[in-house]
Amino acid sequence: MSARNLAICVCFILAVSFTACDKEKATEPPVKTDLPNKTESESMVDGAAKSATPEKQPEAQPQENNSPLDTPQNSLAHQMKLLAAGDVEKLKACFTERLRSSITAESVAKGKEELSSYTLDDLYASEERGEYKGSETCKVKMKNGRTLTTFMLEDGHWLADTVWFQ
């Protein structure tokens, strides 16, 4: 390859790269900061650098769904409320399909008695995320180190895969 051809290739690659960078800048909204004595370009550079660090990124926007089953911890808290209220039918919806027939008035009454001696922090001390058959899972461990239940993510809802209150 001649020097002339090499120079043409380098120029072409640089032109494509700059064009791509300009298109990215054009699609990004300008970052506004309240820092004094900085030009707009300096603020944008600082804002871009800040957004690249994980601790500075804003948390994910909450889902519009606002379901009580949107996280494993919220799901367990919701189940505890339903258990305390003795609501068998609503409690069934918080479990995977294979377990719904196991949620009976008798099991709920028994669980309701046991529940009074536990708090959410006692039951949800830690979690281990994983995957099973292509579905996201969350194994919940109690304060004493024992596994309470495993939640399965189904259609955006975290459903318990064991009847944890029996």
Stockholm file with secondary structure:
# STOCKHOLM 1.0

chainA/1-166         MSARNLAICVCFILAVSFTACDKEKATEPPVKTDLPNKTESESMVDGAAKSATPEKQPEAQPQENNSPLDTPQNSLAHQMKLLAAGDVEKLKACFTERLRSSITAESVAKGKEELSSYTLDDLYASEERGEYKGSETCKVKMKNGRTLTTFMLEDGHWLADTVWFQ
#=GR chainA/1-166 SS CCHHHHHHHHHHHHHHHHHHHHHHHHHSCCCCCCCTTCCHHHHHHHHHHHHHSGGGSCCCCCCTTCCTTSSHHHHHHHHHHHHHHTCHHHHHTTBCGGGGGGCCHHHHHHHHHHHTTCCHHHHCSEEEEEEETTEEEEEEECTTSCEEEEEEEETTEEEESSCTTC
#=GC SS_cons         CCHHHHHHHHHHHHHHHHHHHHHHHHHSCCCCCCCTTCCHHHHHHHHHHHHHSGGGSCCCCCCTTCCTTSSHHHHHHHHHHHHHHTCHHHHHTTBCGGGGGGCCHHHHHHHHHHHTTCCHHHHCSEEEEEEETTEEEEEEECTTSCEEEEEEEETTEEEESSCTTC
//
